[in-house]
Amino acid sequence: MSNKSIVIIGAGPAGIATAIQLKRYGIEPMILERNEIGGLLNNANLVENYPGFPDGISGPELVELFKKQLGENGITINFERVIELEYNDGAFLTKTDSREIKSGIVVIASGTRPKEIPELSISKAAEERIFYEIHLIRGLEDKRIAIIGAGDAAFDYALSLSPKNKVIILNRSSQVKCLPLLWERSKKSRNISYLQNAAVKEIVSESDGLLLSCTHNEDPIRADYTVIAIGREPELGFLSDGLRNKFETLTNEKKLYIIGDVKNGIYRQTAISVGDGVRTAMEISKQYVVGSRDC
């Protein structure tokens, strides 16, 4: 079993900012990340509200800058999936897919997971062509991609994929929920089409792609790939039942911190997450005892 004073779960903007600020105080946390550094930033077409970039910056470019700053600060990311987080006998026990880590403080910056469409039927053969994020398919060219959803993420994904592909956005209602500027930019793209009142009921595989059956559409929509972007929910599935019962007490005692997208609901913004991380590190530094430094 490993021993660490502080464990950070998640290496998105919130977790990264926490680690960098802690390092400024001479505190070395252990950061655990199950997928990729940067979280949802890896999908972002253009980040326009992060100070310091007057012309905006793409999500992947900002992630590369984060990685560079981590490296220059000597901060290592441990790529491990957290299976369970417990709290017993005055200490946390973080169980990953490779080990167990004991710590006095845990910062949960685990972000969100995508929502699925409960009434949507997906054939087994179609699953490999369906995605919930786009960083894995950014390199596609000359494909037809269907995006299910009508919020910021759906339109942002469309703008990211449309320069080299044909994209159709499928909205189950007639109400567009994205930022007006995303809607206007999408309307100007020749490669983006939009269909409202098109609730997708079934996705099946055909020889060279997918067939999407929608309400109010007699003929199925053909696509090479489908992206589902109908919203996200907090990623907290690794919390033990015992910890859930102590959740409020531990946060009040400043032993457990929940930061970034995992707690911010619709306010999922890089700038907010970074602020959460810096503040959390500053709060931790006030209670950090020199004698508790990492073993």
N, C-alpha and C positions, 0 to 999 in steps of 0.2 A: 504494500500500500504506500502511495506517495503522500507526503505531507506538504501543504502549502498554506500560507496565511490567507490568501485571497484567490478565489477562482472566478473567472469571468466566462460565462457561457454565451458564446456568439462573437464573431469577429466582423460584424457590420459596423456602420459609423459609430453607434453608441458604445459598443465594446472596445473599438479601436481608440476612441477618444478617452475612455476611462483608463485604458492601459498606458497611453502616452502621458496623460496627466499624472498618473501614479508614478511613472518612471521619473518624472521631474522631482518627486519627493523621495526618490531613492527606494521606492517600493516595487518589488518584482512580483506581479500576479501571474497566475497560469491562465492562459487563454485557450479555450476549447472551441473549435469550429468544425461542424460536421460536413460542410460543403465547400463553399468558396469565400475567400476574404471579400468583404464589401457588401454581402447580402443582396438586396434587391437593386442596389445601384448598378449591378452588372447588367440589368435589363434596361436602364433608363436611356432614352434617346438624347435628351438634353436637360441638364440641371441649370435652371436660370435664376434661382433665388438663393444660391449659395454665395455669400460675400467673397469678393476677390476675383470673380470671373465675370467681368462686365458683358462679355459676349456669350456667356453660358459655357458649359463644359459637358461633354458626354459622360454618362455614368461610368463606362469602362475606363475612360481617361482619368476620372477622379479617383477611381479605385487604384489605378497604377500609382498615383501620387500618394495615396494612403499607404500602399505597400512600401514605397520608397521611404516614407517617414518612419514606418515601423522598423525597417532595416537600419536606418541611420540612428535609431534609438536603441538598437540591439534587442528588439522585442520579437520573440518567437511565437508563432502560432502553432498550436498542436491540433492536428486534424484528427479529431476523435468525435464520435457521436455519443452524446449524453443519453444514456438509457433511463437512468433514474437519479433523482436528487432526494436525499433523506436528511433528517435532522434528529439526532439522538445524543443524549449525554453532553449537551453543550457544544456540539460540533456538527458541521455538515459532512455528508458523505456523498460525493459525486461519483456515480458509477458510469463508466464509459464502455464502449465496445472492446476496450483493451486493458482497463485497469480500474482501480478505485482510488479516489483522492480525498483526503481529509482536510478540511479547512475551517477557519473561524468565521470567514465572511464569504458570501457568494453574491455576485452581480449577475442577474439574469438579463441578458441582452439578446435573447434567442430569436427575436423578430416574429414573423408570422408565417402561417402556412396557407396555401390557397384553398378557397372554398370550392367544393364540388357541386354539381347540379344533381340533386337527389333523383329527379324524375327522368334524367337522361340515360338512355340505354346505349352502351358502348360495347361493340363486339370485341372479343379477345384479340382478333387479328388487327383491329384498328388501333389498339392501345399504344403501339410503338410510334404512331404518327401524331399522337395527341400530347400537347405540352401545356404547362401552367405558367411557364416563364419562357423568355426567348433567348437567353444568353447561349443556349446550346444550339440554336438554329440561326444565329446571326449571319453565318456564312452562306446561307442558301441563296441561289440565284435562279431566275426564270421559273419560279414555282408559283402556284396559286395557294394562298394561305387564308383560311377562314379564322376570324377572331370572334369569339363569343363574348359579348359584354359591351357596355356603353359608358364606362367610367373613364377616369384619367388613364389607368393602366392600359385598357383596351386601345384607346386612341394613340397613346404613346408608343405602344408596341407596333401599331400599324405604321406610324411614321418612321420607326426604326427599320422595319422590314420592307417598306414600299419602294425605296430607291432601286432595288434589283428584283422585286417580285410584285405580283398582283395580289392585292389584299382586299378581302371583303369583310366588313364589320357587320355582325349579326346582332341586332338589338331585339330582345324579346318584347319590348314595349315601344311606345312612340316617343318616350322621353329620353333625351340625351343628358347624361350626368357628368360629362367631362368639363374641364375648363373651356370657356369660350374660345380661347386662342388655339387650343388643340383641335376643336371642331372646325375652326376657320382654316387652319393649316391642312387638315385632312381633306376638306372640300376642294382645296387648290391642287391636290395631287391627282394626276391622271391615273395613278396605279391603285388608288383607294376608292372602293365603292362602299355604299352603305345601304343596309336593308333593315327597315324597322318592322315591328310586329312579327318577328321571325324567331319564335321560340324553338330551339333545336330539341327534338324529341328522341332522335336516334342517329348514331354514327356507326356506319359499317364500312368494312374494307372492300375495295374492289381491286382489280389487278394492278392498277397503277396509281392508287390513291385512296381517297375517302369519299363516301356519299353521306351527306347530311340531310336528314329529313326534317323539315320545319313546318310549323303551323302556317296556314295561309299561303303555302307554296305547294303547288301540285307536283312540280318536278323537284327532285333532290338537288342540292347544291354540291358540285364537285370541287374537291380541294386536294392538294397534295399533303397538306398538313393542317392541323387545327390547333389553335391556342385558346384555352379557356381562361378568361380574366373577368370573373364576376364578383371579385372581392376576396378579402383575406381575413383570417382570424388568428388570435394570439397562439403562439407555439409554446404551450405549457404542458404538453402531454407527458413529460418526464417527471413531473412532480409526484412524489409518493402521497398516499392518502394521509399519512401522519403529518407530512409537511403542510399539506393543504389546511389542515386543522390549526396549524401554528402560524400560518402565513401572516396574518395581521400582526400578531405579537412580534414576530421576528423582524418585520419591516419597521415597526415602531421602535424596536430596540436597535435599529441601524446595523443589523447583522445580515439582513437580506435586502437587496436592492433590485427593483424591477424598472428597467429603463428602455428608452427607445420605442420602436414600433410595437413591441410586445405589450406595451401598456397605453400607447397613445391613440388608439382607435383610428379615426379618420385622419388624424393629424400626423400622417406618416411623411415626414420631411427630414432630409439629411441634416439640415441646420438644427432642427429641434433635437434630433438624436445625439448630435455632437454636443449640444449644450447639456443634455441630460448626462452624458458621459463625463464631461469636465466637472460638473457640479458634484456628481457622485464621488469622483476621485477626491475632490476637495473635502467632502464630508468624511470620507474614509480616513484621510490623512490626519484629521483632528483627533481620531480615536486610536490611531495606530500606535502601538507600543513598541519601542525599539527592541525590547526583549523578545517580541514575537516574530521577528524577521525569519525569512524562509529557512527551513531546515536543509 
